[in-house]
Amino acid sequence: MENSGILYVISTPIGNLADMTSRAISILNNVDIIACEDTRSSRSLLNHLDIKTKCISYHEHSDYKETELILETLRSGASIALISDAGTPLICDPGFKLVRTVRNLGIDVIPVPGACAVTAALSVSGLSTDSFLFKGFLPRKKLDRIKILKDFCDYPFTLIFYESPHRVLKSLKDIELTFGSKRRIFMAREMTKLFETYILGSVEDLIDIVERDTNNQKGEIVLVVEGCEKKSKMLGDASTKILTLLLEEISSSKASAIAAKITGENKKMLYQEAIRIKRDK
């Protein structure tokens, strides 16, 4: 749209304020308005950087009037910076609706790149970066969480989740239940902050570490899970033998779950094999 302003989507630090880029600081100083996810949270950063630009609130619960104020401001030729509480806006937040509306009006939307917890965690995980899927936060309820995890357990690429500190142990145990105990997983906690922690190991190892040291159940957490290896559809002889022995004592469902924990094999594949073994007896 001719003579309109620009909407800048600006990344802010995820912990260490020194990670703020000089370009981001310059733009925040020169735009007409800063739209913040939480004005109180953003004000501490802006005060630290001595930025006096007017701030308004814009978040997932903002109504039509607040959105229209931003659109009218941009139409008038003024520019606006959009920032979140930490990291890159629109990553795991609903700001895309504003960006979509602004673009549909023909108004320029310009990124100002910087910190992002997703790519920061992935970059130091040691897991494959060729292809990955970011799913945001896992569901709060156990059954919903397990359903989502089952959908992803056979995916061949790296999976990334955000997780809250009070739920991380429960989620790790559900990952073990659906992905097996041997799948490699990386946890990044409190990145760029004083007590930042990085742990790579099997799911069972990470559960043990998190249970023993409750400090690992605090702060902001990113989980990076190794993709499922491409395997032959045939189970190994040892896995089949373990499954067969278990089936002499317990049901197919329980036998496949226990065999998955012991062998690290895919639970669904083991269950299908259990059904075949019982059928052929």
Secondary structure, DSSP 8 states (H G I E B T S, - for coil): -TT--EEEEE-B-SS-GGG--HHHHHHHHHSSEEEES-HHHHHHHHHHTT---EEEE--TT--HHHHHHHHHHHHTT--EEEE-SSBSTTTTSTTHHHHHHHHHTT-EEEEE----HHHHHHHTT-S--SSEEEEEE--SSHHHHHHHHHHHTT-SSEEEEEE-TTTHHHHHHHHHHHH-SSSEEEEEESTTSTT-EEEEEEHHHHHHHHHH-GGGGSS-EEEEE-------SS--HHHHHHHHHHHTTS-HHHHHHHHHHHH---HHHHHHHHHHHHHH-
